[in-house]
Amino acid sequence: MIHTSESLRAQDSDFENYHYQLEDGQRYQLTAGELDWLEFVRGRYAIADHISNNLDEVGVYRVDTYGMSEALEGDGGFPKAVCLSDDTTLQAIFFYSCFEIED
């Protein structure tokens, strides 16, 4: 199953939206806007490199929660990606799926 912005947003409620918490190996199809963001930040932020390294040729990201968390922490924006709108599904996935890396 490949998650899409539409399939995840259809599950939204007025309370916590833990359906954005994806597990390792699950897949998410980036939207056109998210792909534009990725192109804009590629090479400048660790999270962009992480997404690029786990993205197939049609824009499907395979979730790696450790790599995601490490990249977001390295960029200093944990638990959110730099320059990515809070309104995007990808930002919600980051927020709900990443975790603090123990030293």
C-alpha positions in Angstrom: 0.0 0.0 0.0 1.2 3.5 -0.9 -0.1 6.3 1.3 -1.1 9.5 -0.4 -1.8 13.0 1.0 -5.5 12.4 0.2 -5.7 9.0 1.9 -4.0 10.3 5.1 -6.0 13.6 5.3 -9.2 11.7 4.9 -8.6 10.2 8.3 -8.0 13.6 10.1 -10.0 14.4 13.2 -10.2 17.2 15.7 -7.9 15.4 18.1 -4.5 13.7 17.6 -3.8 12.4 14.1 -1.6 9.5 14.7 -2.4 8.0 11.3 0.5 10.2 10.1 2.8 8.1 12.2 4.3 5.7 9.6 6.5 2.7 10.3 9.7 1.7 8.7 9.1 0.4 5.2 5.8 2.0 4.6 5.5 4.1 1.5 4.2 7.6 0.9 3.7 9.3 -2.5 5.0 12.9 -2.3 2.7 15.6 -3.7 3.8 17.9 -6.5 4.4 20.6 -4.0 6.4 18.4 -1.7 8.6 17.3 -4.7 9.1 21.0 -5.5 10.2 21.6 -1.9 12.6 18.7 -2.2 14.1 20.1 -5.3 14.5 23.5 -3.7 16.3 22.2 -0.6 18.2 19.3 -2.1 21.9 19.4 -1.2 21.3 22.0 1.5 19.7 20.0 4.3 20.2 16.4 5.6 16.4 15.7 5.5 16.4 16.4 1.7 19.3 14.0 1.2 17.5 11.4 3.3 14.3 11.7 1.3 16.2 11.7 -2.0 18.1 8.5 -1.0 14.8 6.8 -0.1 12.7 8.0 -3.0 11.9 5.9 -6.1 11.7 7.2 -9.6 8.0 8.2 -9.3 8.3 10.1 -6.1 7.4 7.4 -3.5 9.3 7.7 -0.2 10.1 4.5 1.7 10.0 5.4 5.4 13.1 5.0 7.5 12.3 6.5 10.9 15.8 6.4 12.2 17.3 8.1 9.2 14.4 10.6 9.2 14.9 11.4 12.9 18.7 11.7 12.5 18.4 14.0 9.5 15.8 16.3 11.2 17.9 16.4 14.3 21.0 17.2 12.3 19.2 20.1 10.5 18.3 21.6 13.9 14.6 21.8 13.2 13.5 18.6 14.9 10.7 17.5 14.7 10.0 19.5 11.5 11.8 20.0 8.2 13.3 23.3 7.3 11.4 25.4 4.6 8.5 22.9 4.4 5.0 24.2 5.1 3.2 23.0 8.2 0.2 22.4 6.0 1.9 19.6 4.0 1.2 15.9 4.7 5.0 15.2 4.6 5.6 17.6 7.5 2.9 15.8 9.5 4.6 12.5 8.7 7.9 13.9 10.0 6.2 15.3 13.1 4.4 12.1 14.1 7.0 9.6 12.9 10.4 10.9 14.1 11.9 10.4 17.5 14.8 11.8 19.5 18.1 10.0 18.9 19.7 8.9 22.1 23.5 9.6 22.4 
